[in-house]
Structures are given as structure tokens and as C-alpha cells.
Amino acid sequence: MGAGKVFCIIGGIVTLLATYLFSFATPFLYGIGFLLNIPTWFSTGNVLIIVMTIVFIIFLFSGLFIILGVKSRAIAIIGSIFAIVVSLYFILSLYGVLPLEAAMFVALFTHAPLVPGIIPVDVFLGGVSLGTFILLAGGILGLIGGIMGPDDF
């Protein structure tokens, strides 16, 4: 198995774990919370919120896209770009770098924890939780794997 395949598999698994099991900022901000909020955001009628909801829905599949990069490098690159952009979005929003209008989309992920204290895993690092940085790392690993490609040399 080539190194590109290994990076895609590890990056995809790390991205999936960060998306669904770790919080992004507080125990109330995580991927499963977004899944539970999707009907609410589509019913708002606000076109910008609906577009951002669609972008975040694609992001929820980014870990799978990275794993599928074992067969196609383009899919791995697309999935990793979504993971990297969303993690940087959370980092910049939660540290106050982005203006308030852009930071309001963080609320799309807000929901009560499934199992308080267990799911999502919340390791707070001052503004952002560990899950955001794990998501960034998974996206970078997937990007490296996508650039290297699935071929064995």
C-alpha cells in the first residue's frame, strides 16, 4: 500500500472522529448537533443560511471523501479542502478574527450534548476545543494523501 493511501485512510478516520465525536468550541457545538438542526435551518427562508447549510452538509461527508481518495485523488483533495476550510472557519470565528456576520454561522452547529460529558468529547483550549485542531490535522493528512495519490511506487 502506497503512502498516499495510508495518509488518505488516516486523514479520513481522523476527520470523521473530529466531526462527529469531538466538540468544536463548547460541548454544545459539534457535528451531530448540526445534523439535528438541519430541518430548522432549511425552514428559515434565509437564502444565505440555506447555502451555508448545504456547504456544511457537504463538510459532514468530507471524512468519507478523504477515505474514498484511496481510489481517486481528486475526491480526497475536495474532502480535505472542505475539512481544512471549515476548521479554519471555526478557529477564525471563535477567536474573533472574522466579523460577526461570518461568525453567526457557528450557531448552525449548536445543540445540547447527546450524552453530557461523553459525546461530544470536549477538551477546551481557550476559545476553541481540541476537536477543531484534530479536524484541521485530518484535513491536512487527507490533502497530503490526495496530492501523493493512490498509486504504489
DSSP file (Angstrom, degrees, kcal/mol; ACC not computed):
  #  RESIDUE AA STRUCTURE BP1 BP2  ACC     N-H-->O    O-->H-N    N-H-->O    O-->H-N    TCO  KAPPA ALPHA  PHI   PSI    X-CA   Y-CA   Z-CA
    1    1 A M              0   0    0      0, 0.0   150,-0.1     0, 0.0   151,-0.0   0.000 360.0 360.0 360.0 131.7    0.0    0.0    0.0
    2    2 A G     >  -     0   0    0    148,-0.4     4,-1.7     1,-0.1     3,-0.2  -0.252 360.0-112.4 -74.1 162.8    1.4    3.4   -1.0
    3    3 A A  H  > S+     0   0    0      1,-0.2     4,-2.5     2,-0.2     5,-0.2   0.836 115.2  59.8 -64.8 -33.4    1.9    6.2    1.4
    4    4 A G  H  > S+     0   0    0    147,-0.3     4,-2.1   145,-0.3    -1,-0.2   0.896 105.2  48.7 -62.2 -40.2   -0.8    8.3   -0.3
    5    5 A K  H  > S+     0   0    0    144,-0.2     4,-2.5    -3,-0.2    -1,-0.2   0.907 110.7  50.5 -65.3 -41.6   -3.4    5.6    0.5
    6    6 A V  H  X S+     0   0    0     -4,-1.7     4,-2.6     1,-0.2     5,-0.3   0.924 110.7  48.7 -63.4 -44.4   -2.2    5.5    4.1
    7    7 A F  H  X S+     0   0    0     -4,-2.5     4,-2.7     1,-0.2     5,-0.2   0.890 111.8  50.4 -63.1 -38.4   -2.5    9.2    4.5
    8    8 A C  H  X S+     0   0    0     -4,-2.1     4,-2.4    -5,-0.2    -2,-0.2   0.925 112.6  45.5 -65.6 -44.1   -6.0    9.2    3.0
    9    9 A I  H  X S+     0   0    0     -4,-2.5     4,-2.2     2,-0.2    -2,-0.2   0.946 117.8  42.3 -65.9 -47.6   -7.2    6.4    5.3
   10   10 A I  H  X S+     0   0    0     -4,-2.6     4,-2.6     1,-0.2     5,-0.2   0.927 115.8  49.6 -65.6 -44.6   -5.7    8.0    8.4
   11   11 A G  H  X S+     0   0    0     -4,-2.7     4,-2.3    -5,-0.3    -1,-0.2   0.886 111.7  49.2 -61.7 -39.6   -6.8   11.5    7.5
   12   12 A G  H  X S+     0   0    0     -4,-2.4     4,-2.5    -5,-0.2    -1,-0.2   0.912 112.2  47.0 -66.6 -43.1  -10.4   10.3    6.7
   13   13 A I  H  X S+     0   0    0     -4,-2.2     4,-2.5     2,-0.2    -2,-0.2   0.923 113.5  48.4 -65.0 -43.3  -10.7    8.5   10.0
   14   14 A V  H  X S+     0   0    0     -4,-2.6     4,-2.5     1,-0.2    -2,-0.2   0.909 112.4  49.5 -63.1 -41.5   -9.3   11.5   12.0
   15   15 A T  H  X S+     0   0    0     -4,-2.3     4,-2.4    -5,-0.2    -2,-0.2   0.918 111.3  48.5 -64.1 -44.0  -11.7   13.8   10.2
   16   16 A L  H  X S+     0   0    0     -4,-2.5     4,-2.3     2,-0.2     5,-0.4   0.918 112.4  48.6 -63.2 -42.9  -14.7   11.6   10.8
   17   17 A L  H  X>S+     0   0    0     -4,-2.5     4,-2.4     1,-0.2     5,-0.8   0.929 113.6  46.7 -62.4 -44.5  -13.8   11.3   14.5
   18   18 A A  H  X5S+     0   0    0     -4,-2.5     4,-0.6    -5,-0.2    13,-0.3   0.882 113.7  49.2 -65.5 -37.5  -13.3   15.0   14.9
   19   19 A T  H  <5S+     0   0    0     -4,-2.4    12,-1.3    -5,-0.2    13,-0.3   0.916 125.4  22.2 -68.6 -43.9  -16.6   15.8   13.0
   20   20 A Y  H  <5S+     0   0    0     -4,-2.3    12,-0.2    11,-0.2    -2,-0.2   0.711 130.2  33.2-103.8 -22.4  -18.9   13.5   14.9
   21   21 A L  H  <5S+     0   0    0     -4,-2.4   100,-3.5    -5,-0.4     2,-0.3   0.653 106.0  63.7-111.5 -17.2  -17.3   12.8   18.3
   22   22 A F  B  <<S-a  121   0A   0     -5,-0.8     9,-0.5    -4,-0.6   100,-0.2  -0.808  74.9-124.8-110.2 150.2  -15.4   16.0   19.3
   23   23 A S  B     -B   30   0B   0     98,-2.5   108,-0.7    -2,-0.3   109,-0.3  -0.531   7.8-145.5 -86.0 159.4  -16.8   19.4   20.0
   24   24 A F  S    S-     0   0    0      5,-3.4   105,-2.2     2,-0.4   108,-0.3   0.745  83.9 -20.0 -96.4 -28.1  -15.5   22.5   18.1
   25   25 A A  S    S+     0   0    0      1,-0.7   102,-0.2     4,-0.7   101,-0.1   0.480 127.7   7.3-146.1 -47.5  -15.7   25.1   20.9
   26   26 A T  S >  S-     0   0    0      3,-0.2     3,-1.9   103,-0.1    -1,-0.7  -0.826  84.9 -92.5-133.2 171.7  -18.1   24.1   23.7
   27   27 A P  T 3  S+     0   0    0      0, 0.0     3,-0.1     0, 0.0    90,-0.1   0.614 125.3  58.9 -63.4  -6.6  -19.9   20.9   24.5
   28   28 A F  T 3  S+     0   0    0      1,-0.1    83,-2.7    84,-0.1     2,-0.6   0.389  91.3  73.5-101.5   3.1  -22.8   22.5   22.6
   29   29 A L  B <   +C  110   0C   0     -3,-1.9    -5,-3.4    81,-0.2    -4,-0.7  -0.885  65.7 116.8-125.0  98.3  -21.0   23.0   19.2
   30   30 A Y  B  > S-B   23   0B   0     79,-1.7     4,-1.3    -2,-0.6     3,-0.2  -0.962  70.4 -96.7-158.0 168.8  -20.4   19.7   17.3
   31   31 A G  H  > S+     0   0    0    -12,-1.3     4,-1.9    -9,-0.5   -11,-0.2   0.857 117.8  51.9 -63.9 -41.3  -21.2   17.9   14.0
   32   32 A I  H  > S+     0   0    0    -13,-0.3     4,-2.0   -12,-0.2    -1,-0.2   0.862 105.7  58.0 -65.9 -33.5  -24.1   15.7   15.3
   33   33 A G  H  > S+     0   0    0      1,-0.2     4,-1.0     2,-0.2    -1,-0.2   0.885 104.4  51.5 -60.6 -38.3  -25.7   18.9   16.7
   34   34 A F  H >X S+     0   0    0     -4,-1.3     4,-0.9    75,-0.2     3,-0.6   0.922 106.8  53.1 -64.2 -43.3  -25.6   20.3   13.1
   35   35 A L  H >< S+     0   0    0     -4,-1.9     3,-0.7     1,-0.3    -2,-0.2   0.898 109.1  49.3 -57.4 -40.7  -27.3   17.1   11.8
   36   36 A L  H 3< S+     0   0    0     -4,-2.0    -1,-0.3     1,-0.2     4,-0.2   0.727 112.1  49.5 -71.9 -21.2  -30.1   17.5   14.4
   37   37 A N  H XX S+     0   0    0     -4,-1.0     4,-1.8    -3,-0.6     3,-0.6   0.514  79.2  99.6 -94.6  -6.3  -30.5   21.2   13.4
   38   38 A I  H <X S+     0   0    0     -4,-0.9     4,-2.0    -3,-0.7     5,-0.2   0.882  80.9  50.9 -54.3 -47.0  -30.8   20.8    9.6
   39   39 A P  H 3> S+     0   0    0      0, 0.0     4,-1.2     0, 0.0    -1,-0.3   0.886 109.5  52.8 -59.2 -35.8  -34.6   21.0    9.4
   40   40 A T  H <4 S+     0   0    0     -3,-0.6     4,-0.3    -4,-0.2    -2,-0.2   0.913 109.5  47.2 -64.2 -43.0  -34.6   24.2   11.5
   41   41 A W  H >< S+     0   0    0     -4,-1.8     3,-0.8     1,-0.2     4,-0.3   0.840 109.9  51.8 -73.4 -32.1  -32.1   25.9    9.2
   42   42 A F  H 3< S+     0   0    0     -4,-2.0     3,-0.5     1,-0.2    -1,-0.2   0.775 106.1  56.5 -72.7 -24.1  -33.9   25.0    6.0
   43   43 A S  T 3< S+     0   0    0     -4,-1.2    -1,-0.2    -5,-0.2    -2,-0.2   0.483  84.8  83.5 -85.7  -1.3  -37.1   26.3    7.3
   44   44 A T  S <  S-     0   0    0     -3,-0.8    -1,-0.2    -4,-0.3    -2,-0.1   0.843  84.2-141.7 -70.4 -32.5  -35.7   29.8    8.0
   45   45 A G        +     0   0    0     -3,-0.5     2,-0.6    -4,-0.3    -1,-0.1   0.351  57.0 132.9  85.4  -7.6  -36.2   31.1    4.4
   46   46 A N     >  -     0   0    0     -5,-0.2     4,-2.1     1,-0.2    -1,-0.3  -0.701  48.9-152.9 -80.3 118.9  -32.9   33.0    4.6
   47   47 A V  H  > S+     0   0    0     -2,-0.6     4,-2.5     1,-0.2     5,-0.2   0.879  92.3  52.8 -62.8 -40.4  -31.0   32.1    1.4
   48   48 A L  H  > S+     0   0    0      1,-0.2     4,-2.4     2,-0.2    -1,-0.2   0.904 109.9  47.9 -64.0 -41.3  -27.6   32.7    2.9
   49   49 A I  H  > S+     0   0    0      2,-0.2     4,-2.2     1,-0.2    -1,-0.2   0.888 111.4  51.0 -66.4 -38.2  -28.3   30.3    5.8
   50   50 A I  H  X S+     0   0    0     -4,-2.1     4,-2.0     2,-0.2    -2,-0.2   0.912 110.6  48.7 -65.6 -41.6  -29.6   27.7    3.4
   51   51 A V  H  X S+     0   0    0     -4,-2.5     4,-2.2     2,-0.2    -2,-0.2   0.923 112.8  47.5 -63.0 -44.5  -26.5   28.0    1.2
   52   52 A M  H  X S+     0   0    0     -4,-2.4     4,-2.5     1,-0.2    -1,-0.2   0.864 109.1  55.1 -65.9 -34.7  -24.2   27.7    4.3
   53   53 A T  H  X S+     0   0    0     -4,-2.2     4,-2.0     2,-0.2    -1,-0.2   0.912 108.0  48.7 -62.6 -42.1  -26.3   24.7    5.5
   54   54 A I  H  X S+     0   0    0     -4,-2.0     4,-2.1     2,-0.2    -2,-0.2   0.910 110.9  50.5 -64.6 -41.9  -25.6   23.0    2.1
   55   55 A V  H  X S+     0   0    0     -4,-2.2     4,-1.9     1,-0.2    -2,-0.2   0.920 112.0  47.2 -61.1 -43.4  -21.9   23.7    2.4
   56   56 A F  H  X S+     0   0    0     -4,-2.5     4,-1.8     2,-0.2    -1,-0.2   0.816 107.1  57.0 -70.5 -29.5  -21.8   22.3    5.9
   57   57 A I  H  X S+     0   0    0     -4,-2.0     4,-0.7     2,-0.2    -1,-0.2   0.923 107.9  47.7 -64.6 -42.5  -23.8   19.2    4.8
   58   58 A I  H >< S+     0   0    0     -4,-2.1     3,-1.1     1,-0.2    -2,-0.2   0.893 107.9  56.8 -62.4 -38.5  -21.0   18.6    2.2
   59   59 A F  H >< S+     0   0    0     -4,-1.9     3,-2.0     1,-0.2     4,-0.4   0.870  96.3  63.3 -59.9 -37.0  -18.5   19.1    5.0
   60   60 A L  H 3< S+     0   0    0     -4,-1.8     3,-0.3     1,-0.3    -1,-0.2   0.769 105.9  46.0 -60.5 -24.4  -20.1   16.3    7.1
   61   61 A F  T <X S+     0   0    0     -3,-1.1     4,-2.3    -4,-0.7     3,-0.3   0.382  83.0 100.3 -95.6   2.6  -19.1   13.9    4.3
   62   62 A S  H <> S+     0   0    0     -3,-2.0     4,-2.4     1,-0.2     5,-0.2   0.856  78.2  55.0 -61.5 -36.3  -15.6   15.2    4.0
   63   63 A G  H  > S+     0   0    0     -4,-0.4     4,-2.0    -3,-0.3    -1,-0.2   0.904 109.6  47.1 -62.2 -40.6  -14.1   12.3    6.0
   64   64 A L  H  > S+     0   0    0     -3,-0.3     4,-2.5     2,-0.2    -2,-0.2   0.890 110.0  53.4 -66.8 -38.8  -15.7    9.8    3.7
   65   65 A F  H  X S+     0   0    0     -4,-2.3     4,-0.6     2,-0.2    -2,-0.2   0.905 108.3  50.4 -61.2 -40.8  -14.4   11.8    0.7
   66   66 A I  H >< S+     0   0    0     -4,-2.4     3,-0.8     1,-0.2    -1,-0.2   0.917 110.5  48.6 -64.8 -42.3  -10.9   11.6    2.1
   67   67 A I  H >< S+     0   0    0     -4,-2.0     3,-1.7     1,-0.3    -1,-0.2   0.894 107.0  56.0 -64.5 -38.6  -11.2    7.8    2.6
   68   68 A L  H >X S+     0   0    0     -4,-2.5     3,-1.9     1,-0.3     4,-1.4   0.658  86.0  84.3 -66.4 -13.9  -12.5    7.5   -1.0
   69   69 A G  T <<  +     0   0    0     -3,-0.8    -1,-0.3    -4,-0.6    -2,-0.2   0.596  67.3  82.1 -63.8 -10.2   -9.3    9.2   -2.0
   70   70 A V  T <4 S+     0   0    0     -3,-1.7    -1,-0.3     1,-0.2    -2,-0.2   0.842 106.7  27.4 -60.7 -31.8   -7.7    5.8   -1.9
   71   71 A K  T <4 S+     0   0    0     -3,-1.9     2,-0.4     1,-0.3    -2,-0.2   0.751 133.4  29.1 -99.1 -31.5   -9.2    5.3   -5.4
   72   72 A S     X  -     0   0    0     -4,-1.4     4,-1.4     1,-0.1     3,-0.3  -0.963  57.5-159.3-138.6 118.2   -9.4    8.9   -6.6
   73   73 A R  H  > S+     0   0    0     -2,-0.4     4,-2.2     1,-0.2     5,-0.2   0.822  92.1  61.2 -67.1 -29.7   -7.0   11.7   -5.6
   74   74 A A  H  > S+     0   0    0      1,-0.2     4,-2.4     2,-0.2    -1,-0.2   0.904 103.4  49.7 -63.5 -40.9   -9.5   14.4   -6.7
   75   75 A I  H  > S+     0   0    0     -3,-0.3     4,-2.6     1,-0.2    -1,-0.2   0.901 110.6  50.4 -65.2 -40.1  -12.1   13.3   -4.2
   76   76 A A  H  X S+     0   0    0     -4,-1.4     4,-2.4     1,-0.2    -1,-0.2   0.904 110.7  49.1 -64.0 -40.9   -9.5   13.2   -1.4
   77   77 A I  H  X S+     0   0    0     -4,-2.2     4,-2.2     2,-0.2    -2,-0.2   0.918 112.0  48.2 -66.0 -42.7   -8.4   16.7   -2.2
   78   78 A I  H  X S+     0   0    0     -4,-2.4     4,-2.0     2,-0.2    -2,-0.2   0.939 113.8  47.0 -62.3 -47.5  -12.0   18.0   -2.3
   79   79 A G  H  X S+     0   0    0     -4,-2.6     4,-2.0     1,-0.2    -2,-0.2   0.896 113.3  48.0 -62.2 -40.8  -12.8   16.4    1.0
   80   80 A S  H  X S+     0   0    0     -4,-2.4     4,-2.8     2,-0.2    -1,-0.2   0.862 107.9  54.9 -71.2 -33.8   -9.7   17.7    2.7
   81   81 A I  H  X S+     0   0    0     -4,-2.2     4,-2.8     2,-0.2     5,-0.2   0.920 108.8  49.0 -64.1 -41.7  -10.3   21.2    1.4
   82   82 A F  H  X S+     0   0    0     -4,-2.0     4,-2.5     2,-0.2     5,-0.2   0.931 113.0  47.2 -61.5 -44.7  -13.7   21.2    3.0
   83   83 A A  H  X S+     0   0    0     -4,-2.0     4,-2.1     2,-0.2    -2,-0.2   0.916 115.1  45.6 -63.8 -42.9  -12.3   19.9    6.3
   84   84 A I  H  X S+     0   0    0     -4,-2.8     4,-2.6     2,-0.2     5,-0.2   0.932 114.3  47.5 -66.1 -46.3   -9.5   22.5    6.3
   85   85 A V  H  X S+     0   0    0     -4,-2.8     4,-2.3    -5,-0.2    -2,-0.2   0.916 113.8  46.7 -64.2 -43.3  -11.7   25.4    5.3
   86   86 A V  H  X S+     0   0    0     -4,-2.5     4,-2.4    -5,-0.2    -1,-0.2   0.905 113.2  48.9 -67.7 -39.9  -14.4   24.6    7.9
   87   87 A S  H  X S+     0   0    0     -4,-2.1     4,-2.4    -5,-0.2    -2,-0.2   0.919 113.3  46.6 -66.4 -40.9  -11.8   24.0   10.7
   88   88 A L  H  X S+     0   0    0     -4,-2.6     4,-2.9     2,-0.2     5,-0.3   0.872 109.7  55.7 -66.0 -35.0  -10.1   27.3    9.8
   89   89 A Y  H  X S+     0   0    0     -4,-2.3     4,-2.6    -5,-0.2     5,-0.2   0.933 110.2  44.9 -59.9 -46.5  -13.5   29.0    9.7
   90   90 A F  H  X S+     0   0    0     -4,-2.4     4,-2.7     2,-0.2     5,-0.2   0.920 113.9  49.2 -65.1 -43.0  -14.2   27.8   13.3
   91   91 A I  H  X S+     0   0    0     -4,-2.4     4,-1.5     1,-0.2     6,-0.2   0.949 116.1  41.9 -61.7 -48.7  -10.8   28.8   14.5
   92   92 A L  H  <>S+     0   0    0     -4,-2.9     5,-2.3     1,-0.2     6,-1.4   0.869 117.3  47.9 -68.8 -36.2  -11.1   32.3   13.0
   93   93 A S  H ><5S+     0   0    0     -4,-2.6     3,-1.1    -5,-0.3    -2,-0.2   0.930 113.6  45.5 -68.0 -45.5  -14.7   32.8   14.1
   94   94 A L  H 3<5S+     0   0    0     -4,-2.7    -1,-0.2     1,-0.3    -2,-0.2   0.715 111.8  51.0 -78.0 -19.8  -14.2   31.6   17.6
   95   95 A Y  T 3<5S-     0   0    0     -4,-1.5    -1,-0.3    -5,-0.2    -2,-0.2   0.395 116.7-113.8 -92.8   2.9  -11.0   33.7   18.2
   96   96 A G  T < 5S+     0   0    0     -3,-1.1    -3,-0.2    -4,-0.2    -2,-0.1   0.661  81.5 122.3  80.9  17.2  -12.9   36.8   16.8
   97   97 A V      < +     0   0    0     -5,-2.3    -4,-0.2    -6,-0.2    -5,-0.1   0.882  62.9  65.7 -78.4 -39.5  -10.9   37.3   13.6
   98   98 A L  S    S-     0   0    0     -6,-1.4     5,-0.0    -9,-0.2    -9,-0.0  -0.518  98.3-100.5 -79.5 150.1  -13.9   37.0   11.3
   99   99 A P    >>  -     0   0    0      0, 0.0     4,-1.9     0, 0.0     3,-0.8  -0.242  36.4-103.1 -66.4 162.5  -16.6   39.7   11.5
  100  100 A L  H 3> S+     0   0    0      1,-0.3     4,-1.1     2,-0.2    -2,-0.1   0.815 118.7  61.4 -58.0 -34.6  -19.7   39.0   13.5
  101  101 A E  H 34 S+     0   0    0      1,-0.2     3,-0.3     2,-0.2    -1,-0.3   0.894 109.9  40.9 -61.8 -39.5  -21.7   38.4   10.3
  102  102 A A  H X4 S+     0   0    0     -3,-0.8     3,-1.1     1,-0.2    -1,-0.2   0.840 111.5  56.8 -76.3 -33.1  -19.5   35.5    9.3
  103  103 A A  H >< S+     0   0    0     -4,-1.9     3,-1.6     1,-0.2     4,-0.3   0.648  86.1  80.2 -73.9 -14.4  -19.3   34.1   12.8
  104  104 A M  G >< S+     0   0    0     -4,-1.1     3,-1.2    -3,-0.3    -1,-0.2   0.731  78.7  69.6 -67.2 -19.3  -23.1   33.8   13.1
  105  105 A F  G X  S+     0   0    0     -3,-1.1     3,-1.5     1,-0.3     4,-0.3   0.608  77.9  79.1 -76.0  -9.7  -23.0   30.5   11.2
  106  106 A V  G X  S+     0   0    0     -3,-1.6     3,-1.8     1,-0.3    -1,-0.3   0.832  81.4  68.7 -60.9 -30.8  -21.3   28.9   14.1
  107  107 A A  G X  S+     0   0    0     -3,-1.2     3,-1.2    -4,-0.3    -1,-0.3   0.688  80.0  76.7 -63.5 -17.7  -24.8   28.7   15.6
  108  108 A L  G <  S+     0   0    0     -3,-1.5    -1,-0.3     1,-0.2   -71,-0.2   0.784  97.4  46.0 -62.3 -25.3  -25.7   26.1   12.9
  109  109 A F  G <  S+     0   0    0     -3,-1.8   -79,-1.7    -4,-0.3     2,-0.4   0.427  85.2 117.2 -96.8  -1.0  -23.8   23.5   14.9
  110  110 A T  B <   +C   29   0C   0     -3,-1.2     2,-0.3    -4,-0.2   -81,-0.2  -0.549  31.4 132.5 -79.7 125.9  -25.2   24.4   18.4
  111  111 A H        -     0   0    0    -83,-2.7   -78,-0.1    -2,-0.4     3,-0.1  -0.964  60.1 -85.4-162.2 155.1  -27.2   21.6   20.1
  112  112 A A        -     0   0    0     -2,-0.3   -84,-0.1     1,-0.1     3,-0.0  -0.351  59.8 -91.7 -63.2 146.1  -27.3   20.1   23.5
  113  113 A P        -     0   0    0      0, 0.0    -1,-0.1     0, 0.0   -85,-0.1  -0.251  24.8-136.0 -58.9 146.2  -24.8   17.2   24.0
  114  114 A L  S    S+     0   0    0      5,-0.7    -2,-0.1     1,-0.3     0, 0.0   0.959 100.0  11.5 -66.0 -51.4  -26.1   13.7   23.2
  115  115 A V  B >> S-D  119   0D   0      4,-1.9     3,-2.8    -3,-0.0     4,-2.0  -0.913  96.4-123.6-127.3 101.7  -24.5   12.2   26.4
  116  116 A P  T 34 S+     0   0    0      0, 0.0    -4,-0.0     0, 0.0     0, 0.0  -0.168  93.6   8.2 -53.0 127.6  -23.4   15.1   28.7
  117  117 A G  T 34 S+     0   0    0      3,-0.2     5,-0.1     1,-0.1     4,-0.0   0.290 133.2  52.0  86.5  -9.8  -19.7   14.7   29.5
  118  118 A I  T <4 S+     0   0    0     -3,-2.8    -1,-0.1     1,-0.3    -4,-0.0   0.713  93.9  61.4-121.4 -57.8  -19.2   11.9   27.0
  119  119 A I  B  < S+D  115   0D   0     -4,-2.0    -4,-1.9     1,-0.2    -5,-0.7  -0.970 106.8  30.1-121.0 115.8  -20.5   12.8   23.5
  120  120 A P  S    S-     0   0    0      0, 0.0     2,-0.5     0, 0.0   -98,-0.3   0.501  92.2-135.0 -84.8 157.2  -19.2   15.2   22.3
  121  121 A V  B     -a   22   0A   0   -100,-3.5   -98,-2.5    -2,-0.1     2,-0.6  -0.655  24.3-162.9 -74.3 125.2  -15.7   15.0   23.8
  122  122 A D        +     0   0    0     -2,-0.5     2,-0.6  -100,-0.2   -98,-0.1  -0.921  22.5 167.9-122.4 107.7  -14.8   18.5   24.9
  123  123 A V        -     0   0    0     -2,-0.6     7,-2.3  -100,-0.2     2,-0.2  -0.904  29.6-148.2-114.8  98.4  -11.2   19.4   25.6
  124  124 A F  B     +E  129   0E   0     -2,-0.6     5,-0.2     5,-0.2   -98,-0.1  -0.485  21.4 179.9 -76.7 131.2  -11.3   23.2   25.8
  125  125 A L        -     0   0    0      3,-2.0     4,-0.1    -2,-0.2    -1,-0.1  -0.041  64.4 -72.6-119.5  29.3   -8.2   25.1   24.7
  126  126 A G  S    S-     0   0    0      1,-0.1     3,-0.1  -101,-0.1    -2,-0.0   0.974 114.4  -6.4  81.5  76.2   -9.3   28.7   25.3
  127  127 A G  S    S+     0   0    0   -102,-0.2     2,-0.4   -32,-0.0    -1,-0.1  -0.197 133.8  48.8 103.2 -40.1  -11.8   29.7   22.6
  128  128 A V  S    S-     0   0    0    -33,-0.1    -3,-2.0    -5,-0.0  -103,-0.3  -0.972  78.0-129.4-132.9 145.1  -11.6   26.6   20.6
  129  129 A S  B >>  -E  124   0E   0   -105,-2.2     3,-1.2    -2,-0.4     4,-0.8  -0.462  31.5-103.8 -90.3 167.4  -11.7   22.9   21.6
  130  130 A L  H 3> S+     0   0    0     -7,-2.3     4,-2.2     1,-0.3     3,-0.3   0.796 113.4  71.4 -59.4 -31.5   -9.3   20.2   20.6
  131  131 A G  H 3> S+     0   0    0   -108,-0.7     4,-2.3     1,-0.2    -1,-0.3   0.826  92.9  55.8 -57.6 -34.2  -11.8   18.8   18.0
  132  132 A T  H <> S+     0   0    0     -3,-1.2     4,-1.9  -109,-0.3    -1,-0.2   0.902 110.1  44.3 -66.2 -40.9  -11.2   21.8   15.7
  133  133 A F  H  X S+     0   0    0     -4,-0.8     4,-2.3    -3,-0.3    -2,-0.2   0.835 111.7  52.9 -74.2 -31.7   -7.5   21.2   15.6
  134  134 A I  H  X S+     0   0    0     -4,-2.2     4,-2.5     2,-0.2    -2,-0.2   0.899 108.8  51.4 -66.3 -39.7   -8.0   17.5   15.1
  135  135 A L  H  X S+     0   0    0     -4,-2.3     4,-2.3    -5,-0.2    -2,-0.2   0.916 109.8  49.2 -61.2 -43.9  -10.3   18.3   12.2
  136  136 A L  H  X S+     0   0    0     -4,-1.9     4,-2.2     2,-0.2    -2,-0.2   0.911 110.9  50.1 -61.6 -43.6   -7.6   20.5   10.8
  137  137 A A  H  X S+     0   0    0     -4,-2.3     4,-2.6     2,-0.2    -2,-0.2   0.908 110.1  50.1 -63.4 -42.3   -5.0   17.8   11.2
  138  138 A G  H  X S+     0   0    0     -4,-2.5     4,-2.4     1,-0.2    -1,-0.2   0.901 110.7  50.0 -62.5 -40.8   -7.3   15.2    9.5
  139  139 A G  H  X S+     0   0    0     -4,-2.3     4,-2.2     2,-0.2    -1,-0.2   0.895 111.1  48.5 -64.6 -39.8   -7.8   17.6    6.6
  140  140 A I  H  X S+     0   0    0     -4,-2.2     4,-2.5     2,-0.2    -2,-0.2   0.915 111.3  49.7 -67.0 -42.6   -4.1   18.2    6.2
  141  141 A L  H  X S+     0   0    0     -4,-2.6     4,-2.5     1,-0.2    -2,-0.2   0.916 112.1  48.9 -61.3 -42.1   -3.4   14.5    6.2
  142  142 A G  H  X S+     0   0    0     -4,-2.4     4,-2.5     2,-0.2    -2,-0.2   0.877 109.9  51.4 -64.6 -37.5   -6.0   13.9    3.6
  143  143 A L  H  X S+     0   0    0     -4,-2.2     4,-2.4     2,-0.2    -2,-0.2   0.912 110.2  48.7 -65.6 -42.5   -4.6   16.7    1.5
  144  144 A I  H  X S+     0   0    0     -4,-2.5     4,-2.5     1,-0.2    -2,-0.2   0.938 113.4  47.5 -61.2 -46.1   -1.2   15.2    1.6
  145  145 A G  H  X S+     0   0    0     -4,-2.5     4,-1.9     1,-0.2    -2,-0.2   0.879 112.1  50.1 -62.8 -38.4   -2.6   11.8    0.7
  146  146 A G  H  < S+     0   0    0     -4,-2.5    -1,-0.2     2,-0.2    -2,-0.2   0.872 111.6  47.5 -68.2 -37.2   -4.6   13.3   -2.1
  147  147 A I  H  < S+     0   0    0     -4,-2.4    -2,-0.2     1,-0.2    -1,-0.2   0.900 112.9  48.4 -70.2 -40.1   -1.6   15.1   -3.5
  148  148 A M  H  < S-     0   0    0     -4,-2.5     3,-0.2    -5,-0.2    -2,-0.2   0.846 106.3-147.9 -68.7 -32.1    0.6   11.9   -3.3
  149  149 A G     <  -     0   0    0     -4,-1.9  -145,-0.3    -5,-0.2  -144,-0.2   0.031  23.1 -80.7  85.7 165.7   -2.2    9.9   -5.0
  150  150 A P  S    S+     0   0    0      0, 0.0  -148,-0.4     0, 0.0    -1,-0.2   0.520  87.0 115.7 -83.3  -5.5   -3.3    6.3   -4.7
  151  151 A D        -     0   0    0     -3,-0.2     2,-0.5  -150,-0.1  -147,-0.3  -0.354  62.0-132.6 -71.2 143.1   -0.6    4.8   -6.9
  152  152 A D              0   0    0      1,-0.1    -1,-0.1  -150,-0.1  -150,-0.0  -0.811 360.0 360.0 -91.5 131.3    2.0    2.5   -5.4
  153  153 A F              0   0    0     -2,-0.5    -1,-0.1     0, 0.0    -2,-0.0   0.374 360.0 360.0-116.1 360.0    5.6    3.3   -6.4
